[in-house]
Amino acid sequence: MVNKILASFVLADFLFAVGGAIMLGFAVIVQQTCFNAPTEGVEAARNLLYREFPFNVGIANAVLTFIIFVFTLPGLATGSRGWLKVAGYLIVFNALFTLGIGLNLWTTTLKMRERFNTIWIAQTPEVQSLMQVSFACCGFTNSTSPAFVTDPTCPSPASAALMRGCGSPLVAFGNTEIDTIFTAVFGMVGLDALLIMALACLLKDRKERDRYRHIDEKRGGGF
């Protein structure tokens, strides 16, 4: 008969490792592609936003996840509670580490306009034009602050003055992007919590089994 507690832990452990793989894959792929030359404005805005992300921290978090996953394997293979207890402490640390990353991303949404204003000013006219076209806007705050780039969306000062500044749509875009990412990161904290609960149940189950085995051994030795 399948031990349901053990099966639940194995499933939680697998999901925990999958979460680490997703974080590692996202961090590595985006870190390598966010410096590519953009071909349109949404791509430009996304890449510029991603360049501000702590990818190395995310990679370190993913590597720690895999190390913890490896720590759980001897405990599963041997039935030892020692390995699982060490893994439990590491999982708690990993959960706090991941939570810190999520909170760091969340706090960036509180200063998104200031962040994008700095990013906008640092860009070439070509990149600014890409974002003006994609987000249907001229300039950042407005067409004169800083001055708009002449392109099909903003062909003249008169027409540009009638357009909104790029600040608001860029802020909305950035908040949506980061909301999605830090929600996923908080979901990984949820996987950590799930694994901790499954581990606690497994440790309790093994403790009980050891206790009953010792009782049976004593009874058998008395005959």
Number of C-alpha atoms within 10 A of each C-alpha: 3 6 9 10 17 18 13 17 22 18 14 21 24 15 17 24 22 17 22 22 17 13 22 20 15 15 20 14 10 15 17 10 13 18 13 10 11 17 10 15 20 18 17 21 24 16 19 19 20 20 14 12 18 14 18 13 14 22 19 13 20 24 17 18 26 16 14 22 19 14 18 22 16 15 17 16 8 9 13 13 19 13 16 22 17 14 22 21 13 19 23 16 14 19 22 14 17 24 19 15 19 22 13 14 20 17 11 17 19 11 12 21 20 14 16 21 17 11 15 22 13 11 12 10 15 13 19 25 24 22 24 28 18 16 21 17 27 34 27 25 18 20 24 15 11 15 14 26 24 18 17 11 19 23 13 14 15 10 12 23 17 13 16 19 24 26 22 18 16 25 19 13 18 22 19 12 15 21 16 10 15 19 14 16 22 18 16 23 24 15 21 27 17 18 24 22 15 21 26 16 16 22 20 14 15 17 13 12 12 12 12 12 12 12 12 12 11 11 10 9 8 7 5
